[in-house]
Amino acid sequence: MVTLVSLNRNEQSVARLILFNKPYGMLSQFTDRGTMGSDRPTLSSAIDLPGIYPAGRLDMDSEGLLLLTGDGRLQAQIADPKFKMPKSYLVQVEGEIGEDSLAALRRGVQLKDGPTRPAEAERIDDPALWPRDPPVRFRKSVPDCWIRLTIGEGRNRQVRRMTAAVGHPTLRLVRWSIGEWTVDGLQPGAWREAAAGPAALNPRFRKPRYPD
C-alpha cells in the first residue's frame, strides 16, 4: 500500500500499487483494441485484480516495470511529466557507444517533437537480466553494448528515438525503475504489491538498486 498525503495535511489516503514485470510482446492494457481476432497477450492474462489500471504505458516491444493503481492522484504523480518522476531504463544498443554520444543524451537531443530534457546516461556492463523471448537477433559483424538511461519525461517511444538520434539504435529496452520502485526480483509476467510511503513520490529519492 502507498500512503498519499494531500495538500490538506490532515488528509491521508491509502492507495493500492502493483509492480508488474511486463514481458516482451505484451500490451500494457487489459484488452486488445487492435485488429479483430487479434490474440496479442494483454495484462488480463497475468493480473486478475479489480479496479486497477496502468499508470503510464510501456510499448509492446519493451519489457520491465509497469505500475498499476486505481488511485487517480497516484496515477497522475507517476505518469504526468510535470511531476518529473524519474524512470530508469537498461538499454542494449547497436554499436559501441562513446562518451560524445552519452554526453549528447545527458544534455538532451533534438527529436521531431522537440528537444528532450537533460537525462542521466552512462555505459554499463551487461546486466544480469532474464532472457528475452524471443531473443535479440545477434549479428557477429555488429557489436552492441548496454547503457543506463534515466529520464523525467514520457514521450512516445522516447528512449528508442533518443538512442537513434545519437546513432545507436535500441536492440532491447527494459524499464528497471520508476521513482524508487524497481522490477528487481520479479520474473517476466510476475507482480507484487508495493510497500512504500510518501517519500517514494518525491523525485529527490534514493537511487534504486540495479542488477549487477
N, C-alpha and C positions, 0 to 999 in steps of 0.2 A: 504494500500500500504506500501511497505518496501523500504526505500532508501538504495541502495548499494553503498558503496564507494570503488572504485578500488584502485590499487597501485598507479596509477596516481591521485594525489589529486585533480586535476581539473576535473576528470571524475566522474559523478554520473549517476545512472540509477534507475528507479523505477520499482520494481517487484511486481507482484500480489501474495499475500499469503493468502491461505484459511485455516482456522482452522475447522476441522471436528471431530465430536464425533462419531467414528466408533462403531457401535453396535456389540455385541457378534454375531458370526456366519456369519459376512460379510467378504468377501475377500477384501484385501486392493489393489485392482486393478480394472480397468474398464471393463475387460472382463474375463470370466472364461475359462482358458486354460486347465481345467481338463477333466474329463470323458465326452465323447459325450453325449449330452442330459441332462447334469447336470443343475440343476436350483438353484445353490447356489447364494445368493444375492451378487452383486458387487457394486462398487462405483457409477456406472451409474444409479442405482436405486434411488440414493439420491442426486447426484450432476450432473447438466446439464450445465457445463461451458466448453467452448472450450479451448484447449491449455494448460491445467494444468495437472500435474502428481504428484503422491505421492513422497515426499521427505523422502525416507526410507519406512519401511513397519511395519505392526502390524499384528500379527498372527490372524487367523480366530477365535480362541477361546479366544482372548484378546479384551479388549474394550478401548475406550478412544481416546486421541488426535492423530490425523493423520494430518500432514501438507502437503499441495499441492501447487505447484507453476509451472510456465512454465519457470522459470529462472534457467539455468543450474548452475550458480555460487551459487545462493541461495540454490539450492538442495544440492550441494556439502558441503556447510558450515553447513547445517543442518544434513546431513546423514553421511558424511565421518568421521570415528573415529579420524582422525588426527586433526580435529578441536575441539575435546573433548566437543562438545555441550552437556551439562548435560540434562539427561532425568530422570524424577521422576515418580515412579510407586507406586500406592497404591495396596498392595498385601495381600490378605487373604490367610493365610497358615494353614496347618493342625498342630494341637498341640499348646502348649503354648511355644512360643519361648523365650529363655533365653538370658542373657547377653553374655554368651560364644558364642552362635550362631551368635548374632548380631556383636560381635567383629570379628568373622571369616569373615563375609560378608564385614566388613569395611576394613579388611586387604587385602582381596582378597582370593578367593577359587580356588582350583585346579579343572579344568574341562578337558575333554578329549582333547580339542583343546588348552590347556594351561591355565595358571593361569589368573584370572581376575584382572583388575586394582583395586586399593583401591576404595571403594564406601562409600556413606553415608547410614547408616541404623539405624532406630530407630523403636521401638514399638509405636503404636498409638492407640487411642480409635477407635471404629468402626466409620468410616467416614459416613457422610450423603450423600450417593450416590443414584442415581436412581436404581430401582430394576432391576436385570438381568433377561433376558428372553432367555432361561429357567433359573429358579433359581438354585443356587448351592445346590447340594444334602446335606441335613442336616442329620448328624448321632449323636444321643444322646450320644453314647459311646465315641465319638472322639471330643475333644474340638478344637476350632480354634481361631485365633487372627489375627490382622492386623499389617502390618509393612509398613513403607515408605522407599523405596529404590531408591537411586539416583546414576546413573552410567553415564560414559562418553563413553561407548562402544556401539556396536550394533550387537553383535553376534546372530546367530540364536537361538531363544528360550533361551536367556541368563538368564533372570530373573528366569524362571522356573528351569533351571538347577542349578542356584546358590542356591535357597532355598532348592532344593532337596539335594544338596551337604552337607547342614548343618542339614539334617534330617527333613525338614519341607516342604513337597510337596505343591505346589501352588494350591489353590482352585479357586481363582478368581484374575484376573490381569487387572488393569486399569491404563493406562498411563495417568497421570494427567498433566504433563507439559514437554515441550521441550524448553530449554532456559527460557525466561521469558513468553513465550506463554503458556496459560493453556486452559483446557477444561471447566473451570468454567462458569456456566450459559448456557451451551449447553446441550440439551437433546440428547439421542441417535438418530443418523440419521440427526441431525441438523448441520448447518455450519454457519460461519460468516467470513467476510474478516478482516484480521489483520490490525491494525493501530499501527505501531511501527517503530522506526528508527534504525540506525546502532548499537546502544547500545544493542539491542536485540540479536545481533550476537556475542557479547562479552561474553565468558564463565564466566567472573567475574561480573555477573549481580546481581541485587537484587533478593532475593528469591521470588518465586511465591506465591500467596495466595492459601492455601489448604482448603479443606472442613472442617467444624467444626466436 
